[in-house]
Amino acid sequence: MSFPSKTRSIGLVVGYLLVLGVSAGHDHTTPAKTACHTLSTLLGTDKVQSAGGAQYEASATGAWDLYNQFDKPTCIIFPRNSSDVVSAMRTIFHSDAHYAVRGGGHSAMPGWNTISNGVLIDFSQMKAFSYDPVRDSIFIEPGVLNGEVYDGLQSQGVAPVGGRVEAVGFSGLALGGGLSFLSPSQGWACDRFRSLDVVLTNGRLVTATRTNEYSDLFTALKGGGSRFGIVTRYEVDAIHVGTAADKTYWGGSINYVGPTSAAAVVKAIDALVYSNKDPNTVILTTVAYLNVSGTFTTAAAATLFYNGTEAQFKQVFADFLAIPAVATNLGPLSYNEVTKVLTPSQSPGIGPRATNVNVVCQTYFSLGFASTGTRSYNISNNPYKYGGSTLYPGQGLFEKSYNNWLNFSINFKDEVFGTFWVITPVFQSQIDVSRAHGGTSFTPPNGAFGYLEVGEVLSFGATKISKSLRAGLDLLYRQIPRSPGLPLYLNESEDVQNAVTTYSGYEKLKEIYRKYDPTRFNVRRMVGPNGL
Ligand SMILES: Cc1cc2nc3c(=O)[nH]c(=O)nc-3n(C[C@H](O)[C@H](O)[C@H](O)COP(=O)(O)OP(=O)(O)OC[C@H]3O[C@@H](n4cnc5c(N)ncnc54)[C@H](O)[C@@H]3O)c2cc1C
């Protein structure tokens, strides 16, 4: 990994350390050059591009997080189909080259979707998806973004269990688990996998299903992220969510400002996770500590829906409706409209990189706080970092984590643009659906819980984390330990938290990894989830 100008040398040191972590003493450049040369002969210079190629620069700088926008891959492969990926992986394996794989490019983990002195496989040209009414399933290629498949299949009234933000890739989201607005009733995104076409590290293409000879691989890919092979096609259950005309949901967003309202939101979400038994209840809550014109302010947002009537909505979310709010945007919605509530276009100045902080930021815009200009809100120039925890409700843990996060936020306010405390509930209904579909590699014990994401948007243009901020984050993670037995969420925890080691299926996962990648090529040559 490399960084621009003044932070370049620090970036290089970090890059070398990362590399040393996976292969002490290995020379990357020559194997990568060999692989790129072979591949451009095999696949052609349209699919294999080096610096100067038509799509090279846009891809090299195209990852979502600023941390991942400075690497210069030796070449970038733009596969069009599985057999291109087979050729790529065989060549990478035999050349012993370092590599990275990118689906939608939204990982905030440095080096997970880009690489210097290595080969990047970028799926931006594999964007096909289709609904098969006979199988009642959806086929999705790995470059597809959530919003693309939602919009494309809306007229047929179906959707996959996919992410809550349109610009995020379906691929990386689902391989890490996948939290959706459909999750309370339909499980994690990966619960709905039917079959997966997978290119193993040695370049062999297999199709894994729940019941065939690759059923162990199938389970590992439900939460194991990028370690078990490259998925070139997903077949997933079609969920019948209705068309644009079917306004089956009621809800939207509620925005709050000030510490009193924020604390009330924390209490309300704790109580809801503890008591809710209804799979039609859908909510994401965010509290933010944000720099508004030089002054830090606490704000909160609830993004909440009920798959049912307004009256049911009002009953389920009564606690949230009772908290004094500065803006509410509620009404009847189709499922497609639900998936657009966190869409970037609704947040002027947020740029193309939507986050669940959008709704919070909208609060400021609606209050006229944007007078400092939109630039400081254009977080495409601010790296985002996050870590996670997993907490049982009703034990004071939500409040405790909130207080620790707030102390952290106040202590480090000079180094960040804003910090976020975000809870996604996992109700028992979601766990039941998951178990009924064969479980995952992280299957949690019975009992509702909340995934906590603590995020920081660093100051404008920052490309590194200071030693003190690093120490502050490590302290915060120690202060908010996961409840015993609960897994961290791979896609919302920091790489140093080693999420896969917290999985109930961790021992089995290691065994499966040994079986499918006996030379440990993936772990040695790719930056990704730790612990295997
Ligand atoms: C703005 C924002 C909103 C988010 N909202 C949600 C949400 O609602 N629900 C949720 O669960 N998560 C959410 N996330 C987290 C998200 O799930 C992860 O960032 C996820 O990694 C994104 O997938 P991607 O394909 O876009 O990312 P990428 O960075 O392309 O990929 C992420 C990881 O998956 C690997 N990978 C990708 N495709 C493949 C493949 N085909 N085969 C093998 N490995 C592959 C990559 O190598 C990388 O390690 C959000 C993240 C952001 C930034």
The ligand as a Tripos MOL2 file, in Angstrom:
@<TRIPOS>MOLECULE
LIG
   53    58     1     0     0
SMALL
NO_CHARGES

@<TRIPOS>ATOM
      1 C1        -21.6640    2.8850    3.1200 C.3       1 LIG1
      2 C2        -21.6830    1.4950    3.6140 C.ar      1 LIG1
      3 C3        -22.8790    0.9130    3.9290 C.ar      1 LIG1
      4 C4        -22.9120   -0.4060    4.3650 C.ar      1 LIG1
      5 N1        -24.1170   -0.9760    4.6520 N.ar      1 LIG1
      6 C5        -24.1450   -2.2770    5.0130 C.ar      1 LIG1
      7 C6        -25.3850   -2.9330    5.2510 C.ar      1 LIG1
      8 O1        -26.4500   -2.3640    5.1360 O.2       1 LIG1
      9 N2        -25.3580   -4.2360    5.5970 N.ar      1 LIG1
     10 C7        -24.2020   -4.9230    5.7440 C.ar      1 LIG1
     11 O2        -24.2320   -6.1010    6.0620 O.2       1 LIG1
     12 N3        -23.0100   -4.3210    5.5410 N.ar      1 LIG1
     13 C8        -22.9640   -3.0370    5.1750 C.ar      1 LIG1
     14 N4        -21.7650   -2.4430    4.9380 N.ar      1 LIG1
     15 C9        -20.5370   -3.2200    5.0940 C.3       1 LIG1
     16 C10       -20.3140   -4.0280    3.8130 C.3       1 LIG1
     17 O3        -21.0210   -5.2340    3.9240 O.3       1 LIG1
     18 C11       -18.8410   -4.3560    3.6040 C.3       1 LIG1
     19 O4        -18.1200   -3.1710    3.4550 O.3       1 LIG1
     20 C12       -18.6340   -5.2570    2.3870 C.3       1 LIG1
     21 O5        -17.3270   -5.7400    2.4500 O.3       1 LIG1
     22 C13       -18.8750   -4.5400    1.0810 C.3       1 LIG1
     23 O6        -18.8390   -5.4180    0.0020 O.3       1 LIG1
     24 P1        -18.2540   -4.9220   -1.3960 P.3       1 LIG1
     25 O7        -18.3870   -6.0240   -2.3760 O.co2     1 LIG1
     26 O8        -18.8200   -3.5950   -1.7350 O.co2     1 LIG1
     27 O9        -16.7580   -4.6620   -0.9670 O.3       1 LIG1
     28 P2        -15.3140   -5.0810   -1.4830 P.3       1 LIG1
     29 O10       -14.4240   -4.1310   -0.7710 O.co2     1 LIG1
     30 O11       -15.2330   -5.1800   -2.9360 O.co2     1 LIG1
     31 O12       -15.1560   -6.5330   -0.8980 O.3       1 LIG1
     32 C14       -15.1460   -6.7700    0.4870 C.3       1 LIG1
     33 C15       -14.4030   -8.0650    0.7710 C.3       1 LIG1
     34 O13       -15.0310   -9.1480    0.0930 O.3       1 LIG1
     35 C16       -14.1290   -9.7550   -0.8170 C.3       1 LIG1
     36 N5        -14.8670  -10.1060   -2.0220 N.ar      1 LIG1
     37 C17       -15.6750   -9.3160   -2.7540 C.ar      1 LIG1
     38 N6        -16.2030   -9.9950   -3.7700 N.ar      1 LIG1
     39 C18       -15.6990  -11.2390   -3.6830 C.ar      1 LIG1
     40 C19       -15.8860  -12.4200   -4.4420 C.ar      1 LIG1
     41 N7        -16.6740  -12.4370   -5.5040 N.pl3     1 LIG1
     42 N8        -15.2490  -13.5580   -4.0590 N.ar      1 LIG1
     43 C20       -14.4380  -13.5540   -2.9830 C.ar      1 LIG1
     44 N9        -14.2290  -12.4600   -2.2280 N.ar      1 LIG1
     45 C21       -14.8540  -11.3200   -2.5810 C.ar      1 LIG1
     46 C22       -13.0420   -8.7280   -1.0610 C.3       1 LIG1
     47 O14       -11.8250   -9.3460   -1.4230 O.3       1 LIG1
     48 C23       -12.9660   -8.0380    0.2930 C.3       1 LIG1
     49 O15       -12.1890   -8.7950    1.1910 O.3       1 LIG1
     50 C24       -21.7110   -1.1310    4.5000 C.ar      1 LIG1
     51 C25       -20.4880   -0.5300    4.1850 C.ar      1 LIG1
     52 C26       -20.4800    0.7730    3.7380 C.ar      1 LIG1
     53 C27       -19.1830    1.3920    3.4100 C.3       1 LIG1
@<TRIPOS>BOND
     1     1     2 1
     2     2     3 ar
     3     2    52 ar
     4     3     4 ar
     5     4     5 ar
     6     4    50 ar
     7     5     6 ar
     8     6     7 ar
     9     6    13 1
    10     7     8 2
    11     7     9 ar
    12     9    10 ar
    13    10    11 2
    14    10    12 ar
    15    12    13 ar
    16    13    14 ar
    17    14    15 1
    18    14    50 ar
    19    15    16 1
    20    16    17 1
    21    16    18 1
    22    18    19 1
    23    18    20 1
    24    20    21 1
    25    20    22 1
    26    22    23 1
    27    23    24 1
    28    24    25 2
    29    24    26 1
    30    24    27 1
    31    27    28 1
    32    28    29 2
    33    28    30 1
    34    28    31 1
    35    31    32 1
    36    32    33 1
    37    33    34 1
    38    33    48 1
    39    34    35 1
    40    35    36 1
    41    35    46 1
    42    36    37 ar
    43    36    45 ar
    44    37    38 ar
    45    38    39 ar
    46    39    40 ar
    47    39    45 ar
    48    40    41 1
    49    40    42 ar
    50    42    43 ar
    51    43    44 ar
    52    44    45 ar
    53    46    47 1
    54    46    48 1
    55    48    49 1
    56    50    51 ar
    57    51    52 ar
    58    52    53 1
@<TRIPOS>SUBSTRUCTURE
     1 LIG1         1 GROUP 0 **** ****
